Amino acid sequence: MQIFISSIVSLIIYLLRHGETTSSRTGGYCGELDPELTSAGTKMAEAFAAAYSSQPWKAVFASPMRRTIATAKPLCQAANLEMQLRDGLKEIRYGKWEGKSSEEVKREYSEDYVSWLTEPAWNPPTGGETATEIASRASLVISEIEQTYKDGNVLVVSHKATIRIIICSLLGIDLGRYRDRIHMPVASVSAIKFGDRGPLLEFLGDRYHLPEELRSLPGS
């Protein structure tokens, strides 16, 4: 059961997290690392396109990583739209934590790890990015979309932390709580409508476009 929003008199931005990768399955820190989708991840992308291709789409924006490009591709092909890549939609840079598990990071960078867990808005992973820095670069893409498309549906394909931070920024949620307040599983889609009273969350983290065998897969 996919969710459609009936009216397109306003701009509606759909935020789609990429499909499964080996890192999302195991839970390792993966920001600048660039893994491919797994076979299940590819099926997730195809399932989204099958469910949502009947919607009228104005544009598709994506992070320029292999996992996001591959997730956006089936919908772009179905809707006959060119994918627009934006660096501002990339995942958080985890710096020296890239490729490591949380247990390894806790052991090797314990002070930074505790600071990041406590206040990620201002404390980055060792050598990485803060939530405020991600919000700053991602907001430029959202502003571009708002200025270019006054109504209709626009798809944004991005990453777990980045999408959560975008949602917090738009809804006025403390950026330091993005990890605590919003769950964003792989291949989930959220929608925000832009109306006269500002951004309105229509739905969050929906995965009913996926068949049950994909929704039940373990992973973050």
Order of alpha helices (4+ residues) and beta strands (2+ residues): beta-alpha-alpha-beta-alpha-beta-alpha-alpha-alpha-beta-alpha-alpha-beta-beta-alpha
